[in-house]
Amino acid sequence: MSTKYIEVGTLLVALVVLWVLLVFIQNPIALIINSIIAILIMFLLNAILGLGIPINIITILVVATGGIVGLLLIIILRLMKVAFI
C-alpha cells in the first residue's frame, strides 16, 4: 500500500477525531464518560481478545482524548502494523 493512501487516511481520521472532540467539548461530562468507557474497553479487548495493544502513556492519552474513536484508531493502526506494534 502506498504511503500516499496511508497519509490521506490518517488525515481523514484526524479530521473525524477533531470533529468528535469539538462536539464533546460542548459537554465535558460526555467526554469524560466516553474516555472512561473507551479505556475500559481497551483493557477488556487486550485481556479477552489478546490484541496486543501496548498499555503505555501514549495509548492511554490517545484513548482518553479520543474516546471510542481514539480506540478505533489505535486498533486500526495496530492491525495494519503501522503503529503500536
N, C-alpha and C positions, 0 to 999 in steps of 0.2 A: 504494500500500500504506500502510495506516495505521501511524502511529508506535507505536501500541499493540502491534501484532504484532511490529514490529522490537524493541521493548523486551523483550517476552516471549521472543522467540527468542534475543536476546543474553543474557538471564538464564539460559535453559536451556543455552546453550553454555558460559557461565561456570561453571555448576554441573558440567557434564561435565568441563571442564578442571580444576576443583578436585579432583574425584574422581580423575582420572587422575594429577594431581600427588601426591595423597596416597598412591596406590598406588606410584608411583615413588620417593617419599621413603624408603620402606622398603628400597629397593635403589638406592642412589645411582649405582652403575655403570650400571644400566639407564637411568637418567635422562640420564647423560652420553652414552651411546651413542645414545639416542633423539634428543637435541638435535643431536648432530653429523650424524646421518643426515638429520634434518629441514632443517638449514642447507644441506647439500649438495644435497638435493632442491630447495630453494628456488632456489639458484643455477642448477641444471640446468633447472628449469622456466622461469626467466627467459631463459636462453640459448637453449634449444631451442624452446620454445613461444612465447616473447615475451609473457608475461602482463603485463609492465609493472609488476610489483610493485617499488616503490622499495626499494632496499637502503640502509637507514639504521639508526640506533641503535635506533629503536623496533621496526622489523620484526625485527631480529636478536634483541632482547631477548624479544619475543613468541615467536619460534620457538625460542629457546634455552630458555625456561622451559616452554613448552607442548609442544615437540617436534612430532610429526606432527599432533597435534590443534591446536596453535597455528598451524601452517602451513595446515591446512584452514580455520581461522577466518579467516586473512588472505586466502586465496583466495576464500572465500565473500563476505567483505566487499568485496573488490576487484571481483568480478564483479557484485555488487549495486550497486556505485558508492556505498557508504555511507562507506567509509574507504579509505585507501591509494591515493588517486587521483593 
